[in-house]
């Protein structure tokens, strides 16, 4: 493997120079290993400095094919650098045929630890880089093959079983691994329901339960979390919630849905932090709101709105004002549907909560002035009450035009099917 990599890599600053020396490499030895290591370091530094500079597909293809066996050879000491270089190359949008190859997918899965052998090695630098690479490969394969992109991970590596085992004990797993594997779990939950063979059905159901419990675990860990950990925890919550949404849709388990609502309620109870990373100028904890919106999807996806009675309705409707104020700037923002549908589920399931909601949002009839009342198209200030924002959303000309054109409502499936980006 080292000899094959050596034929494609030299410590030159450009890929053109690397390719010019493809046929000039001697047999592999310790000197050659050091030369490849230097070449990898130079190449990685170049890619990171250039922001993933585009290279001709034929050049990328040669380098990728040389790096794959090097990533598989942990004894060389260069496997993690090869995985990092492959991860950077996966962002270039070239050599997609190689990145879509099933054997490459499985190699990355094993390097990431998604096999019985890999689990014993722990969360190494190689496992971290290979996990990010694996997510990128799944995104590329998803564009080529659709929702079945991750199927070899299920059939060959039993990835659902191994990820569920790791995520079921989050206190004992590095936070970076939880985030990385939750992204891979999302791709696995896009697969069609497993056939009843080799315990695949049980593994899928167990993964679903673990993902939903992870949302509640994040809610607990967020209390007093440091800034860096908080960012990762919120990312983990979003990944777990979106994956859990896919599970609820495919499994249709009422008991699972009721359990999901309890985890969502815990997440909604998390208090915002004014100086949180990426907070808005007004001090709003935007990252927390995004994570709570993602978690709230689980209640919307639940069959028959199961478990909605345990949701704190005030926390649900508190997510609405920023979205309602941004409707004019983002008319296609379907996130608005999430808290609206969740609040509807609560009102339908709990008459007392519905009465409280009505009294709080619309305490009394208001005379807006004029024969026709308040102009629903008039801009509302930052201090406008939520009831006024809801009426504006219901009665504005923009809403009426959308109804006439037949633009809404949209299905829950189209509104909440999210993807994980290439990293």
Beta strands, then each sheet from edge to edge (+ up, - down):
end
